[in-house]
Amino acid sequence: MAKAYLKYRIKAQKRHGVHSPFVYDLSEEVIHKSGAINSDAIEGLRKDLTRDSSRIKIKDHGAGSRINRESERSISEIAKVSASPKKIGQLLQRLASYLHLENILELGTNLGLTTAYLASSYHSKVWSLEGDPTLASLAVKNLQKVGLKGEIIVGRFEDTLDLTLDQIEKVELAYLDGNHQKKPTIEYFEKILPFTNTESVIAIGDIHWSQDMEEAWEEIKEHSAVSLTIDLFDIGLVFFRTDRAEKEHFTIRL
Ligand SMILES: C[S@@+](CC[C@H](N)C(=O)[O-])C[C@H]1O[C@@H](n2cnc3c(N)ncnc32)[C@H](O)[C@@H]1O
């Protein structure tokens, strides 16, 4: 990870070096902006969760499960370790608001903190998939605590993704944030692809987390449907816009 981060920092462009008008505007209005709707309520919830020492038994169906498939963990530890940080939730919310992305699909709800950010963006409808039933029910309660709505679907992505996609019909923003391994990541990406349009964005978490995920990211970048990608290290953004003469890949410092 440290080596990958160093590589990223060397490659990363500052915003003024970006010559694509679309990417420059995105950098100004989304990537380098701060703040988000409902931030105080959601960060208040995060604070409460990081102080909650109660322990729950969870079953992780993803890449983090190689050693302990079923484990007992404190809510506090889950909120600190597994939930995406504030900067990612807020970035995705600003992205959805700026590009008017309404139908949003999240793979990996966890405690629902990013779900809450996504559910707060303008006109959004959020579907979020979570394999662990205890986490899923906590996420439902957490969304209620901050007065937000989202559809939390319980079950392994392998069992719930197809059915959810059939129900949603179109996906404008997808956040792939569970089971960070090459093969499943590419499979989820390919399943979601037919439900996207030229305005859609697929965001992929932890693209530099392992060699496996580096390979998944490189393969997705080369996919024929992809016209533009932005590597922000913690997350990669994939676009399908057709207003570009050729495929472009940006690495931008977050
Ligand atoms: C990194 S956490 C998600 C964090 C959340 N998106 C956020 O931003 O706060 C990944 C979640 O995905 C779930 N998960 C991993 N693999 C899964 C699978 N194959 N099916 C269903 N859920 C899975 C885990 O239980 C875990 O809660």
The ligand as an SDF file (V2000), in Angstrom:
LIG
                    3D

 27 29  0  0  0  0  0  0  0  0999 V2000
  -15.9710   -1.8470    3.5350 C   0  0  0  0  0  0  0  0  0  0  0  0
  -17.5000   -2.3160    4.1660 S   0  0  0  0  0  0  0  0  0  0  0  0
  -18.5980   -1.1630    3.4360 C   0  0  0  0  0  0  0  0  0  0  0  0
  -18.4870    0.2130    3.9870 C   0  0  0  0  0  0  0  0  0  0  0  0
  -19.6040    1.1490    3.5910 C   0  0  0  0  0  0  0  0  0  0  0  0
  -19.8060    1.1750    2.1610 N   0  0  0  0  0  0  0  0  0  0  0  0
  -19.2890    2.5470    4.0510 C   0  0  0  0  0  0  0  0  0  0  0  0
  -18.8640    3.3330    3.2160 O   0  0  0  0  0  0  0  0  0  0  0  0
  -19.4080    2.8170    5.2420 O   0  0  0  0  0  0  0  0  0  0  0  0
  -17.8790   -3.7610    3.2330 C   0  0  0  0  0  0  0  0  0  0  0  0
  -19.1840   -4.4130    3.6040 C   0  0  0  0  0  0  0  0  0  0  0  0
  -19.5130   -5.3110    2.5640 O   0  0  0  0  0  0  0  0  0  0  0  0
  -20.0620   -6.4980    3.1080 C   0  0  0  0  0  0  0  0  0  0  0  0
  -19.7550   -7.5830    2.1480 N   0  0  0  0  0  0  0  0  0  0  0  0
  -18.5320   -7.9880    1.7350 C   0  0  0  0  0  0  0  0  0  0  0  0
  -18.6350   -8.9610    0.8180 N   0  0  0  0  0  0  0  0  0  0  0  0
  -19.9500   -9.1930    0.6330 C   0  0  0  0  0  0  0  0  0  0  0  0
  -20.6900  -10.0640   -0.2180 C   0  0  0  0  0  0  0  0  0  0  0  0
  -20.0790  -10.9210   -1.0420 N   0  0  0  0  0  0  0  0  0  0  0  0
  -22.0240   -9.9970   -0.1510 N   0  0  0  0  0  0  0  0  0  0  0  0
  -22.6470   -9.1430    0.6900 C   0  0  0  0  0  0  0  0  0  0  0  0
  -22.0080   -8.2820    1.5180 N   0  0  0  0  0  0  0  0  0  0  0  0
  -20.6720   -8.3090    1.4870 C   0  0  0  0  0  0  0  0  0  0  0  0
  -19.3890   -6.6650    4.4530 C   0  0  0  0  0  0  0  0  0  0  0  0
  -20.2220   -7.3760    5.3420 O   0  0  0  0  0  0  0  0  0  0  0  0
  -19.1390   -5.2170    4.8800 C   0  0  0  0  0  0  0  0  0  0  0  0
  -20.1200   -4.7500    5.7620 O   0  0  0  0  0  0  0  0  0  0  0  0
  1  2  1  0
  2  3  1  0
  2 10  1  0
  3  4  1  0
  4  5  1  0
  5  6  1  0
  5  7  1  0
  7  8  2  0
  7  9  1  0
 10 11  1  0
 11 12  1  0
 11 26  1  0
 12 13  1  0
 13 14  1  0
 13 24  1  0
 14 15  1  0
 14 23  1  0
 15 16  2  0
 16 17  1  0
 17 18  1  0
 17 23  2  0
 18 19  1  0
 18 20  2  0
 20 21  1  0
 21 22  2  0
 22 23  1  0
 24 25  1  0
 24 26  1  0
 26 27  1  0
M  CHG  2   2   1   9  -1
M  END
$$$$
